[in-house]
Amino acid sequence: REQAEIIRRMSTPLIPISDEIMVMPLVGAVDAQRADQILSSILTGIATNHPRVAIIDITALAGVDADVANTILRAASAARLLGVDVYLTGMRAEVARTLIETGLDLSGIVTCSTLKTGIALSTKRLHDRTTKR
């Protein structure tokens, strides 16, 4: 049971890349149990670390159907409710198509084609906000 818990936590890591930015790389398939773990991990990580940006990277997801898209958007909405900017990276054409076809609301979520672009953009925006103060 302990090993299963460790594997489950490792499947949804929330990785701090700075004091203000955290990344959750999603790899493989997402089922109902993993969807719950994604939501729990992002909420716990935000409450513990207080980042200003959460990047959800879907580059390595096996596929994105309506259920997976809904899971990602639920996690993003929960993060936004906690005052965290959300970036969705790893956007591919087939994922964009699925998201549009499902009719899910992406307002308030920044999308980028690569994780590298998402990190650079979020870092720049945080820097720009800091220098304006």
Steps between C-alpha positions, in 0.01 A plus 500: 500500500784736585667430164174568316468836681856598406439410137172693503669814638783470248250483214382857573803694620484873557853625443613843619725665240521825696339648811212624286458235228404133528464245221280192492610277212229252405626176348312196372129437531252670731221294655250605767733415789791687346272795424421527870872478581580780254245729663615408850870546416458841345286628787734363766808634320349845464389512863843388617728699270292809409622537141373778278499276189409136447598345169316185397708329232313251282781431252528133599134414550405186310184662370249766587131420483210698647547346847872577510439853370240550772748376764765745381257789500368408847857508633564832325177650635581386853846658475351824369255509792805498727640805320754316287553573131473182292697418189416192293804386303566226249204601290482294181257535210296192595474618861388846391237340280370284786482798734307705245264213413414439865403864540690537828579855612871583471468864599760604752738220403811583300589230247843436352626241256802406713597489865807712420277775357266482800785535747652791308166681464398453863843615621484810279147588614591459867808717447296765318244511785776536759673784318172692456446517876 
